[in-house]
C-alpha cells in the first residue's frame, strides 16, 4: 500500500494505491485506488472527502465507495464526524447495485 499526501493536518489531499485480497465467496485478488482530502469550511468545521475504488481482476467487478463527510472539531484532540457514504458495485455484465452507508464517528486523540 502506498499513500502520497500533500498538505498538513488541517488541509490536505491524498492519493493511495495498493494490492490485496477481498472475500467474495472465496478470496480474490484486487487492486485498490483511493483519493481523499480535508479542507476547513469554518473555524471548527471541515469538509472531508474520501473514496476508494476496488477492481477485482478475477471477475472484472468494480466497487466504488464514496464518503463525503463533515467534521466538527470540539477541541484539538476531539471531533465529531458525519459521513453520508455510499457503495456502488458494477458486476462483469455491467449491472450496478448501490446502497447508502451513513456513518457517525467520534474521534479522540490519546
TIMIKOL-18757 format. One record per residue (C-alpha): x, y, z; residue number from 1. Coordinates in nm, 4 decimals. Layout:
N
<atom><px>X</px><py>Y</py><pz>Z</pz><num>NUM</num></atom>
...
//
This chain:
110
<atom><px>0.0000</px><py>0.0000</py><pz>0.0000</pz><num>1</num></atom>
<atom><px>0.1333</px><py>0.3428</py><pz>-0.0925</pz><num>2</num></atom>
<atom><px>-0.0114</px><py>0.6792</py><pz>0.0068</pz><num>3</num></atom>
<atom><px>0.1125</px><py>1.0201</py><pz>-0.1052</pz><num>4</num></atom>
<atom><px>-0.0190</px><py>1.3225</py><pz>0.0864</pz><num>5</num></atom>
<atom><px>0.0261</px><py>1.6928</py><pz>0.0222</pz><num>6</num></atom>
<atom><px>-0.0701</px><py>1.9438</py><pz>0.2883</pz><num>7</num></atom>
<atom><px>-0.0962</px><py>1.9490</py><pz>0.6664</pz><num>8</num></atom>
<atom><px>-0.3320</px><py>1.8283</py><pz>0.9383</pz><num>9</num></atom>
<atom><px>-0.5936</px><py>2.0964</py><pz>0.8632</pz><num>10</num></atom>
<atom><px>-0.5915</px><py>2.0896</py><pz>0.4818</pz><num>11</num></atom>
<atom><px>-0.4564</px><py>1.8076</py><pz>0.2666</pz><num>12</num></atom>
<atom><px>-0.5046</px><py>1.5829</py><pz>-0.0354</pz><num>13</num></atom>
<atom><px>-0.4013</px><py>1.2162</py><pz>-0.0570</pz><num>14</num></atom>
<atom><px>-0.3789</px><py>0.9573</py><pz>-0.3336</pz><num>15</num></atom>
<atom><px>-0.3256</px><py>0.5936</py><pz>-0.2427</pz><num>16</num></atom>
<atom><px>-0.2991</px><py>0.2601</py><pz>-0.4161</pz><num>17</num></atom>
<atom><px>-0.2439</px><py>-0.0990</py><pz>-0.3200</pz><num>18</num></atom>
<atom><px>-0.2921</px><py>-0.4636</py><pz>-0.3988</pz><num>19</num></atom>
<atom><px>-0.4670</px><py>-0.7122</py><pz>-0.1745</pz><num>20</num></atom>
<atom><px>-0.7432</px><py>-0.9649</py><pz>-0.1347</pz><num>21</num></atom>
<atom><px>-1.1197</px><py>-0.9368</py><pz>-0.0960</pz><num>22</num></atom>
<atom><px>-1.3659</px><py>-1.2061</py><pz>0.0012</pz><num>23</num></atom>
<atom><px>-1.6477</px><py>-1.2739</py><pz>-0.2462</pz><num>24</num></atom>
<atom><px>-1.7458</px><py>-1.6390</py><pz>-0.1732</pz><num>25</num></atom>
<atom><px>-1.3703</px><py>-1.7031</py><pz>-0.1885</pz><num>26</num></atom>
<atom><px>-1.0552</px><py>-1.4946</py><pz>-0.1634</pz><num>27</num></atom>
<atom><px>-0.9818</px><py>-1.2985</py><pz>-0.4809</pz><num>28</num></atom>
<atom><px>-0.7030</px><py>-1.0560</py><pz>-0.5584</pz><num>29</num></atom>
<atom><px>-0.7912</px><py>-0.6919</py><pz>-0.6181</pz><num>30</num></atom>
<atom><px>-0.6327</px><py>-0.3571</py><pz>-0.6966</pz><num>31</num></atom>
<atom><px>-0.7271</px><py>-0.0636</py><pz>-0.4703</pz><num>32</num></atom>
<atom><px>-0.7156</px><py>0.3082</py><pz>-0.5555</pz><num>33</num></atom>
<atom><px>-0.8049</px><py>0.5803</py><pz>-0.3046</pz><num>34</num></atom>
<atom><px>-0.8467</px><py>0.9581</py><pz>-0.3145</pz><num>35</num></atom>
<atom><px>-0.9164</px><py>1.1719</py><pz>-0.0100</pz><num>36</num></atom>
<atom><px>-0.8728</px><py>1.5095</py><pz>0.1461</pz><num>37</num></atom>
<atom><px>-0.9833</px><py>1.7611</py><pz>0.4055</pz><num>38</num></atom>
<atom><px>-1.0431</px><py>2.1351</py><pz>0.3878</pz><num>39</num></atom>
<atom><px>-1.1703</px><py>2.3785</py><pz>0.6521</pz><num>40</num></atom>
<atom><px>-1.5145</px><py>2.5356</py><pz>0.5956</pz><num>41</num></atom>
<atom><px>-1.5291</px><py>2.7344</py><pz>0.9179</pz><num>42</num></atom>
<atom><px>-1.3485</px><py>2.7930</py><pz>1.2438</pz><num>43</num></atom>
<atom><px>-1.4349</px><py>2.4474</py><pz>1.3847</pz><num>44</num></atom>
<atom><px>-1.5724</px><py>2.2580</py><pz>1.0839</pz><num>45</num></atom>
<atom><px>-1.4071</px><py>2.0771</py><pz>0.7925</pz><num>46</num></atom>
<atom><px>-1.5290</px><py>1.9052</py><pz>0.4771</pz><num>47</num></atom>
<atom><px>-1.3748</px><py>1.5623</py><pz>0.4228</pz><num>48</num></atom>
<atom><px>-1.3897</px><py>1.3573</py><pz>0.1064</pz><num>49</num></atom>
<atom><px>-1.2677</px><py>1.0006</py><pz>0.0934</pz><num>50</num></atom>
<atom><px>-1.3167</px><py>0.7432</py><pz>-0.1804</pz><num>51</num></atom>
<atom><px>-1.1910</px><py>0.4016</py><pz>-0.2736</pz><num>52</num></atom>
<atom><px>-1.2193</px><py>0.2005</py><pz>-0.5930</pz><num>53</num></atom>
<atom><px>-1.1712</px><py>-0.1756</py><pz>-0.5759</pz><num>54</num></atom>
<atom><px>-1.1008</px><py>-0.3504</py><pz>-0.9060</pz><num>55</num></atom>
<atom><px>-1.1325</px><py>-0.7280</py><pz>-0.8976</pz><num>56</num></atom>
<atom><px>-0.9290</px><py>-0.8765</py><pz>-1.1818</pz><num>57</num></atom>
<atom><px>-1.0739</px><py>-1.2306</py><pz>-1.1497</pz><num>58</num></atom>
<atom><px>-1.4408</px><py>-1.1433</py><pz>-1.2011</pz><num>59</num></atom>
<atom><px>-1.3968</px><py>-0.7992</py><pz>-1.3598</pz><num>60</num></atom>
<atom><px>-1.6065</px><py>-0.6360</py><pz>-1.0876</pz><num>61</num></atom>
<atom><px>-1.5587</px><py>-0.2782</py><pz>-0.9726</pz><num>62</num></atom>
<atom><px>-1.6721</px><py>-0.1353</py><pz>-0.6417</pz><num>63</num></atom>
<atom><px>-1.6710</px><py>0.2368</py><pz>-0.5634</pz><num>64</num></atom>
<atom><px>-1.7025</px><py>0.3668</py><pz>-0.2080</pz><num>65</num></atom>
<atom><px>-1.7720</px><py>0.7408</py><pz>-0.1711</pz><num>66</num></atom>
<atom><px>-1.7580</px><py>0.9075</py><pz>0.1709</pz><num>67</num></atom>
<atom><px>-1.8273</px><py>1.2823</py><pz>0.1813</pz><num>68</num></atom>
<atom><px>-1.8205</px><py>1.3950</py><pz>0.5456</pz><num>69</num></atom>
<atom><px>-1.8389</px><py>1.6910</py><pz>0.7768</pz><num>70</num></atom>
<atom><px>-1.6088</px><py>1.7030</py><pz>1.0791</pz><num>71</num></atom>
<atom><px>-1.6849</px><py>1.9283</py><pz>1.3739</pz><num>72</num></atom>
<atom><px>-1.3839</px><py>1.9880</py><pz>1.5989</pz><num>73</num></atom>
<atom><px>-1.4702</px><py>2.0232</py><pz>1.9662</pz><num>74</num></atom>
<atom><px>-1.1031</px><py>2.0826</py><pz>2.0543</pz><num>75</num></atom>
<atom><px>-0.7582</px><py>1.9894</py><pz>1.9206</pz><num>76</num></atom>
<atom><px>-0.7970</px><py>1.6294</py><pz>2.0397</pz><num>77</num></atom>
<atom><px>-1.1749</px><py>1.5706</py><pz>1.9925</pz><num>78</num></atom>
<atom><px>-1.4013</px><py>1.5764</py><pz>1.6873</pz><num>79</num></atom>
<atom><px>-1.7420</px><py>1.4534</py><pz>1.5760</pz><num>80</num></atom>
<atom><px>-1.7848</px><py>1.3379</py><pz>1.2145</pz><num>81</num></atom>
<atom><px>-2.0914</px><py>1.2603</py><pz>0.9997</pz><num>82</num></atom>
<atom><px>-2.0450</px><py>1.0770</py><pz>0.6680</pz><num>83</num></atom>
<atom><px>-2.3122</px><py>1.0251</py><pz>0.4027</pz><num>84</num></atom>
<atom><px>-2.1277</px><py>0.7363</py><pz>0.2449</pz><num>85</num></atom>
<atom><px>-2.2447</px><py>0.5077</py><pz>-0.0300</pz><num>86</num></atom>
<atom><px>-2.1301</px><py>0.1961</py><pz>-0.2126</pz><num>87</num></atom>
<atom><px>-2.1694</px><py>0.1314</py><pz>-0.5863</pz><num>88</num></atom>
<atom><px>-2.0871</px><py>-0.2118</py><pz>-0.7285</pz><num>89</num></atom>
<atom><px>-2.0731</px><py>-0.2900</py><pz>-1.1010</pz><num>90</num></atom>
<atom><px>-2.0509</px><py>-0.6557</py><pz>-1.1990</pz><num>91</num></atom>
<atom><px>-1.8892</px><py>-0.8087</py><pz>-1.5069</pz><num>92</num></atom>
<atom><px>-2.2150</px><py>-0.7769</py><pz>-1.7088</pz><num>93</num></atom>
<atom><px>-2.2393</px><py>-0.4026</py><pz>-1.6432</pz><num>94</num></atom>
<atom><px>-2.5243</px><py>-0.4285</py><pz>-1.3928</pz><num>95</num></atom>
<atom><px>-2.4917</px><py>-0.1989</py><pz>-1.0959</pz><num>96</num></atom>
<atom><px>-2.6170</px><py>-0.2081</py><pz>-0.7413</pz><num>97</num></atom>
<atom><px>-2.5809</px><py>0.0611</py><pz>-0.4808</pz><num>98</num></atom>
<atom><px>-2.6705</px><py>0.1240</py><pz>-0.1199</pz><num>99</num></atom>
<atom><px>-2.6202</px><py>0.4032</py><pz>0.1332</pz><num>100</num></atom>
<atom><px>-2.3813</px><py>0.3608</py><pz>0.4227</pz><num>101</num></atom>
<atom><px>-2.4169</px><py>0.6607</py><pz>0.6564</pz><num>102</num></atom>
<atom><px>-2.1683</px><py>0.6753</py><pz>0.9432</pz><num>103</num></atom>
<atom><px>-2.1220</px><py>0.8744</py><pz>1.2625</pz><num>104</num></atom>
<atom><px>-1.7793</px><py>0.8859</py><pz>1.4267</pz><num>105</num></atom>
<atom><px>-1.6354</px><py>1.0361</py><pz>1.7395</pz><num>106</num></atom>
<atom><px>-1.2625</px><py>1.0967</py><pz>1.7000</pz><num>107</num></atom>
<atom><px>-1.0396</px><py>1.1222</py><pz>2.0019</pz><num>108</num></atom>
<atom><px>-0.6624</px><py>1.1697</py><pz>2.0211</pz><num>109</num></atom>
<atom><px>-0.4961</px><py>0.9849</py><pz>2.3112</pz><num>110</num></atom>
//
